[in-house]
């Protein structure tokens, strides 16, 4: 029974994560949601189907149930994905991701995570993946947001 609950929880968190990717087609919508919910924004630039460090970051940190719960309670999470396979993203999301990259990832670093306040001001950035843990990420986010 416990296994079923764990699997259900993981599937629920994953569905919320996927929904968040399509939820905001414009950056202003992201900022509006963060302001309404009194949350910071965690923006992740990724090449989900070709960038090995991006895939490791996703598996070891982002997909972790503890981190997913932390995100749902504390952040508006947005992934700006740049997959090589065509058809993975809608045209609106592709446009949004390019706009976000023009502002926050002009160098095209992958993976790159940017912690923003609700107005879009950068609080902290992480580039690459250095085997950070969920606890380390949460601690660094809390320090940067003053929690």
N, C-alpha and C positions, 0 to 999 in steps of 0.2 A: 504494500500500500504506500509506503514511504517513497519508493522508487517512482510510482505513478505521480505522486505529488511533485517530486523534484522535476520529472520530465515535463509535467504540465506547466510548472513555474518557468522553466527554461523556454518552452515554446511560447508562453505568454509574453515573456520579456523580449524574445526574438521578434515576435509579431509587432510589439510596440516599437522596437528599434527600426524595423522595416517601414512601418507606417510613418515614422518621423522623417524618413528620407523623402517621401513624397508629399508630406504635409505642407511644407513650405516651398513654394516655387519662386518666391522673391525674398531678398535679404530683409526688406522692411518687415515682412511677415514674421521673420525670425526675431527681429528686435522687438516687435510689438508683443509677441508671445512672451519673451523674456521679461519685458516690463510689466505685463499683466500678471505674470506668475512670480514676480520678484526673484528671478533666477539669473544666473550668469549663462553665457553661451559657450559651449565647447564645440569647436569647429575642427573637424579632422579631414585633412587632405590625404587621399589614398588612391592607389592604383590597385584596386581590389583583385584583379585577375592577372597581374603581372609583377607587382612589386613585392618581393619576398619579405622585406622588413615590415611592409604594410600588413601583410597576411599574418605575420607573427604577432604584431601589435594587436590586431583584431582578435586573434585566438587567445592570447595570453592575458590581455587586459580588458578590451572592450566587451568581449562576449562573456566574460566572467559574471556569474549571477550577482555577486556582491557589487561589482562595478555597475551593472545594469540597474540594480536597485538604487544605488547612489545617484546615478544619472537621473532616473525618473523622479527622485525627490528634490534634487538640487540644481539641475542644469537643463537647458534646452540644448539637445545634442543634434548636430547636423554633420553629416558626412558629405564632403564634396569629393565625389568619386570620379576618377578619370580612367575608366576601364578601356582596354584596347578592343574588346569585342563590341561590335555595334549592336544596337537594339536593347541594351541592358537598361538604359535610362530614357525617360521621356525628354522631349525637346525642351520643355520648360526647365527641367532639372539640369540639363546640359548647359543651358544659358545661365542659370543661377550659379552653377559651379564655376563657370568661366568668370563671371562677375566677382565671385568671392576670391578666386585666385588672383585676379587683377588687383584686388585690394590687399589681400593677406598672404599671398604666396607667389609673388612676382618671379622668384627664382625657380619655381617649380620643384620644390623639395618634397620628397615622398619617403616615408610618411611625415606629415607635419601636423601638429595639433596646436590650436590657438585658443586660449581662454580669453573671452571677451566679457566686458560688462554689458548690461542690457542696451547700452547706447552704441555698442560696437567698438569701444576703446579696448586696445590690447592690454591684458593684465599679465599674461605669461605665454611663452611659446616653447614647444618641444619639437626638435627636429631629429629625424631618424628614430630608431628604436634600439635602446641600450639595455634591453632585458629588464625594464622597469617592472615593478610589481603593482598589483592593484592597490595595496596599502600605500606604497610610495606615491602613486598618482593621486589618490584621494588626499593624502597629506599635503602634497604640493598645491592641489587645487584649493583646499581649505585655507592654506597660508596665503595664497594669492587673492582669495576673495574675502579674507578677514573673518573666516568662520572658525 
